[in-house]
Amino acid sequence: MAFLSDTLARVKPSPTIAVTNKARELKAAGRDVIGLGAGEPDFDTPDNIKKAAIAAIESGKTKYTAVDGIPELKQAICDKFARENGLSYKPSQITVGTGGKQVLYNALVATLNPGDEVLIPAPYWVSYPDMVLLAGGTPTFVEGNMQTGYKITPEQLEAAITPKTKWFIFNSPSNPSGAAYSREELKALTDVLMRHPQVWIMSDDMYEHLVFGDFEFTTPAQVEPGLYDRTLTCNGVSKAYAMTGWRIGYAGGPDALIKAMGKVQSQSTSNPCSVSQYAALEALTGPQDYITESKKAFERRRDLVVSALNTCPGITCPTPEGAFYVYPSIAGCIGKTSAGGVKIVDDEAFASALLEENGVAVVFGAAFGLSPNFRISYATSDAQLTEACARIKAFCEGLK
Ligand SMILES: Cc1ncc(COP(=O)(O)O)c(C=O)c1O
């Protein structure tokens, strides 16, 4: 009898974590490495949020709470959805989990049966396909391309839906491409979804607040109220308030689904950390200055990175609308050989040679389901980004 489960054998460990670990190891060994792999803001959690957490500890808010969130936080989430997204949810339609990741996973575990398909646009966040596999479903893919800014078209969506499609995962702004759908682009997709009543929509709005210029963020249930009864609108405080370590994510959706997700959570982790819930409450109800400030910094860094990368021979980098990632194509580098003698057969070879030879850690595109590309997380200082882009340029100039 095999000790490990067959399901686990189908799942791969997170490549983004692997790159971060590799960069950390090289640094520990004394190498000069710039890590652009990690998907988290480099800013500290705002003080008002930290203080709310300290107050929660000091006033004894350190016990189990209701499994899927304290009532005050659920109310604050309802208010947030109404205020920012024009979505009306009752507290019974809200669930709070240990990060957005757990919320998405709960939904998949609560709903997937063998044979059920989950349609995922590529490039995708690395965890979606593996979470679907862990939950017993089958991931299917529809590919964006650089010409459409890595967004899928309504025609592609229509063609990719099958009678077995149970969920469509929508992520805008996207990790890894930073692409965000305008209201019109999203409406064209929701029109398709209206024609397929068996498909539920999992909207992962984690990067909602990181959109630049005059781009307006919208979410499917807002753009097409006809989808409200089969949409799970997911969000969290990790990226918006620099709270990745606090582990709080949340979602709004139909009562029956929310209840089923609570059942999964009640038999796995129970409530998310009590102290973090009070911190998230302050994040959603307190001053929102951090959002404006961080957005300004990320927009400046996006512009810096995009223009620097477009001067590198063999690289083309479109300008994304949001998040803190860029997803340049390295089509022009494939087939060449690096100064260190590595043949660049694919994006994994590119990323690995770049790290070994020029000390920049990026994540290769195959990890996100679309090649030949790599992802840069520009959630690091302007100085580090400038130096990293100079090293990438030197690497590309050395390709023969
Ligand atoms: C697209 C996307 N969704 C969800 C998450 C999960 O966020 P968390 O579990 O920290 O709330 C991430 C984190 O990287 C992400 O990039």
The ligand as an SDF file (V2000), in Angstrom:
LIG
                    3D

 16 16  0  0  0  0  0  0  0  0999 V2000
   -4.1640   35.7960   -7.3960 C   0  0  0  0  0  0  0  0  0  0  0  0
   -3.9960   35.4620   -5.9610 C   0  0  0  0  0  0  0  0  0  0  0  0
   -5.0440   34.9950   -5.2830 N   0  0  0  0  0  0  0  0  0  0  0  0
   -4.9550   34.6650   -3.9860 C   0  0  0  0  0  0  0  0  0  0  0  0
   -3.7730   34.8070   -3.3050 C   0  0  0  0  0  0  0  0  0  0  0  0
   -3.7300   34.3860   -1.8600 C   0  0  0  0  0  0  0  0  0  0  0  0
   -3.5900   35.4130   -0.9850 O   0  0  0  0  0  0  0  0  0  0  0  0
   -3.6400   35.1830    0.5770 P   0  0  0  0  0  0  0  0  0  0  0  0
   -3.8340   33.7380    0.8490 O   0  0  0  0  0  0  0  0  0  0  0  0
   -2.3510   35.7030    1.1090 O   0  0  0  0  0  0  0  0  0  0  0  0
   -4.8080   35.9900    1.0610 O   0  0  0  0  0  0  0  0  0  0  0  0
   -2.6320   35.2780   -3.9680 C   0  0  0  0  0  0  0  0  0  0  0  0
   -1.3350   35.3590   -3.2780 C   0  0  0  0  0  0  0  0  0  0  0  0
   -0.2820   35.3750   -3.8690 O   0  0  0  0  0  0  0  0  0  0  0  0
   -2.7630   35.6230   -5.3370 C   0  0  0  0  0  0  0  0  0  0  0  0
   -1.7160   36.0980   -6.0270 O   0  0  0  0  0  0  0  0  0  0  0  0
  1  2  1  0
  2  3  1  0
  2 15  2  0
  3  4  2  0
  4  5  1  0
  5  6  1  0
  5 12  2  0
  6  7  1  0
  7  8  1  0
  8  9  2  0
  8 10  1  0
  8 11  1  0
 12 13  1  0
 12 15  1  0
 13 14  2  0
 15 16  1  0
M  END
$$$$
